[in-house]
Amino acid sequence: MTLAPVSFAAAAPPPAAGTATRTITGHLETGAADFVHLPVEVPPGVRQIAVSYSYDKPAVPAGVPGNSCDIGIFDQRGTDLGSAGFRGWSGGFRTSFEISNGEATPGYLPGPVEAGTWHVVLGPYQVAPQGLNYSVQVTLTFGDPGPAFTPRYPADRAEGRGRAWYRGDCHLHTVYSDGRRLPEEVAAGARAAGLDFMVSTDHNTSASHGIWGPLAGPDLLIITGEEVTTRNGHWLALGLPPGDWIDWRYRSRDGAYPRFVRQVRGSGGLVVPAHPYCPYVACQFKFGYQGADAVEVWNGPWTYDDESAVDTWDGRLAEDLRAGRPWLPAMGNSDAHSVPQVIGSPHNVVLADDLTRQQILAGLRAGRSWLAESAAVQLAFTATGHGRQVGIGERLTVPADAPVDVTLTVAGVPDGTVRLITDEGQLHQQALPASGAGTVVWRTTASLASYVRAEVRHPLADGTPGQGNTMGPALPFGPMAALTNPILLSLQ
C-alpha cells in the first residue's frame, strides 16, 4: 500500500542550513496491508533525515488484538524485495530515528541522504476493530553531509585450538533491534558464559554488523547474522557476509521465502527456523523446513513449546532417514534480549576444525554438535561397533547383527536423568547421582536403531527424578540440561 507523496521541494530552505518538517496523518482499517509506504520527496542538499511517529491505542475487549505498528525506511534506490534502498528498521521498539552520512540511530544504516523519493514504511501487524490512526513527522536538516561512517566488521577467525569442541550462542539481540543490551554488554556476556563464539542476530537489520570488530578478539569469534522476522514466523540467517541484509516483507503464500534461502546459502550462511512453536503473534514458523540447514528446537528457558519443537524434529529425523534425505540438525540458543535473560543459556557445542566462521558453520551444518544449558554441563557421546567408533553427527555402518555400544559420559547435572532415544522412541533411561556425573553404556544393533540420540534432563520441579521405563511411553521429565544431535547407524 503506497500513499500520496510528501514533498519538501516548494518550501525547502537554502542548502547551507536550516530544517524543514512535514507531518503525515492517516487512518488504517482492520485488514490493512502488511506494509504501508509513505513516499517522501527529498530535495538536494540534505544532511540528515529524522522521523518520529505515533499511533492511537484504543481500548479493545479481552482477547481482541490492539494496535501495534512497526516502522522503518528505504532510500531513493527503491522498496522492491531485497532492494539496496534499505536504510533501517526498528520494528515497534523506537518511536523515532535519525540518519546522516556519519551516524544513525541503532537499527539504521548511516550514509548520504541523497535526493529522490524515500519511503517511510509502516508495518501495522495488529489493528484494533476501531482502526489505527497514525501520525508521522519527517524533518530534513540541510547542510554539508560531513565525514562518512566507517564500518569495523569482526574478523572471520579467532584464536582456536585446532579441531576441538567450541561453545557458542547463535541467537542474540542488542539495542540495534529490540534488545536492551549494548553490543559491548552482549560480547562481555558471551565471554562470561564461557563461549568461544557468538552470532549477532538483530531483527530485520544489518546495522550492528559494522560495530562488532573492536568487540571481537582472539578469545571470541563474532559472526554476523540476522533474525528474519516475517508475519509467518522467524528464521535465523547465520554467518551472513558483514553488511548483508535479508528481507522479511513476505508471507509463506507469497513464494518469496525460497529466494532469500538461496541468498543466505549462496553466501555460505545457514538458514535456521527459530522457535517454531513460539506462541506469540507471527512467531510460529509456517514456511516448512525445505531449504533449512538446522532448526532451533531449544530457545531460552525450557518450556512446553521447546518440547513440541523437539518432538517434531525427532519425528522428522526418522522420516528423513527412512527416505534417504539429508537430516536436519538441532540447535539451541538463548535468544537473549535483556536482563535477566541469560546469554548462552542454552548454547551449541560444535566440533569444528578451527575457530573460524567457515568451520563453525560447517560443524553446525553437519550436525556435529550438542546443546547445553550452560558451560557447566559437559558431555561426550560415541557409538562403537565392528572395530570403529563415531561421534555426534557421524554415521556408523556395521553388519545387521554386529553389537553397537553407545556410550554417554556427562557431568554437571545433579540428580539428572539420561534418556537414549532411537527411531523406536526411548529405549534406555538411567539416573545420575547427586554429583551430576556419570557414564551410561547401552548396546543395540543397526537392525534395531537407525539413529541414537541422547537427552539429559533435570529433576522435575518437585525434585523427583524423571519417570519412565524402557517398555512403554515415558512419563513427564524435567527441563532439558543437554541434548545431542544423533549418531546414525546403517546396515553394511
C-alpha positions, 0 to 999 in steps of 0.5 A: 500500500503506497500513499500520496507523496510528501514533498519538501521541494516548494518550501525547502530552505537554502542548502547551507542550513536550516530544517524543514518538517512535514507531518503525515496523518492517516487512518488504517482499517482492520485488514490493512496491508502488511506494509504501508509506504509513505513516499517522501520527496527529498530535495538536494542538499540534505544532511540528515533525515529524522522521523518520529511517529505515533499511533492511537491505542484504543481500548479493545475487549479481552482477547481482541488484538490492539494496535501495534505498528512497526516502522522503518525506511528505504532510500531513493534506490527503491522498496522492491524485495531485497532492494539496496534502498534499505536504510533501517528498521526498528520494528515497534521498539523506537518511536523515532530515528535519525540518519546522516552520512556519519551516524544513525540511530541503532537499527539504521544504516548511516550514509548520504541522504541523497535526493529522490523519493524515500519511503517511510514504511509502516508495518501495522501487524495488529489493528484494533476493530476501531482502526489505527490512526497514525501520525508521522513527522519527517524533518530534513536538516540541510547542510554539508553531509560531513565525514562518512561512517566507517564500518569495523566488521569482526574478523572471520577467525579467532584464536582456536585450538585446532579441531576441538569442541567450541561453545557458542550462542547463535541467537542474540539481540542488542539495542540495534533491534529490540534488545536492551543490551549494548553490543559491548554488554552482549560480547562481555556476556558471551565471554562470561558464559564461557563461549568461544563464539557468538552470532549477532542476530538483530531483527530485520537489520544489518546495522550492528554488523559494522560495530562488532570488530573492536568487540571481537578478539582472539578469545571470541569469534563474532559472526554476523547474522540476522533474525528474519522476522516475517508475519509467518514466523522467524528464521535465523540467517547465520554467518551472513557476509558483514553488511548483508541484509535479508528481507522479511516483507513476505508471507509463506503464500507469497513464494518469496521465502525460497529466494532469500534461502538461496541468498543466505546459502549462496553466501555460505550462511545457514538458514535456521527456523527459530522457535517454531512453536513460539506462541506469540503473534507471527512467531510460529514458523509456517514456511516448512523446513525445505531449504533449512540447514538446522532448526532451533528446537531449544530457545531460552528457558525450557518450556512446553513449546521447546518440547513440541519443537523437539518432538517434531524434529525427532519425528522428522529425523526418522522420516528423513532417514527412512527416505534417504534425505539429508537430516536436519540438525538441532540447535539451541540458543538463548535468544537473549534480549535483556536482563535477566535473560541469560546469554548462552543459556542454552548454547551449541557445542560444535566440533569444528576444525578451527575457530573460524566462521567457515568451520563453525558453520560447517560443524553446525551444518553437519550436525556435529554438535550438542546443546547445553544449558550452560558451560557447566554441563559437559558431555561426550557421546560415541557409538562403537561397533565392528572395530570403529567408533563415531561421534555426534553427527557421524554415521556408523555402518556395521553388519545387521547383527554386529553389537553397537555400544553407545556410550554417554559420559556427562557431568554437571547435572545433579540428580539428572536423568539420561534418556537414549532415544532411537527411531523406536522412541526411548529405549534406555533411561538411567539416573545420575547421582547427586554429583551430576556425573556419570557414564551410561553404556547401552548396546543395540544393533543397526537392525534395531536403531537407525539413529541414537540420540541422547537427552539429559534432563533435570529433576522435575520441579518437585525434585523427583527424578524423571519417570519412565521405563524402557517398555512403554511411553515415558512419563513427564521429565524435567527441563532439558540440561543437554541434548545431542544431535544423533549418531546414525547407524546403517546396515553394511 
